[in-house]
């Protein structure tokens, strides 16, 4: 993600990070290509890519769709946003265990139910009272997602775009609990 952000900010080719794993890098590159954000590789070795004009759009929004079950995982993303003065927000879908298990069962490659139970035990909800960096968090109750919630989420993302995290903020004393 850092290499991608540097390439966008500096309008330069995107090199592969030195500590990459091949499988993860290939998935990342494929995802960017699917979104029309990468053109052909600069070098045949496919270790450096040119970004398309679309990648330089002022309205580029990156949605990291992952569980990020520990606050420390989300804090790493926040640090990137702060480093480059980008908008940052967290959308937390609060979903009952029964609904998670049911939805997982409908997936083409369902996870074993024990994994869903483990994730429920590990997940740490955003806690803005404890962590100031999580103040831009929205918790949506699922499965009760409505069109009103969709509008709320859209407004939430727009607010994050319009209010980037400033690198000058003094967050060094901030701890992730």
Secondary structure by P-SEA (a helix, b strand, c coil): caaaaaaaaacccccccccccaaaaaaaaaaaaaaccccccccccccbbbbccccccccbbbbbccccccaaaaaaaaaaaaaabbbbbbbbbcccaaaaaaaaaaccccccaaaaaaaaacccccccccccccccbbbbccccccaaaaaaaaaaaaaaaaccccccccccccccc
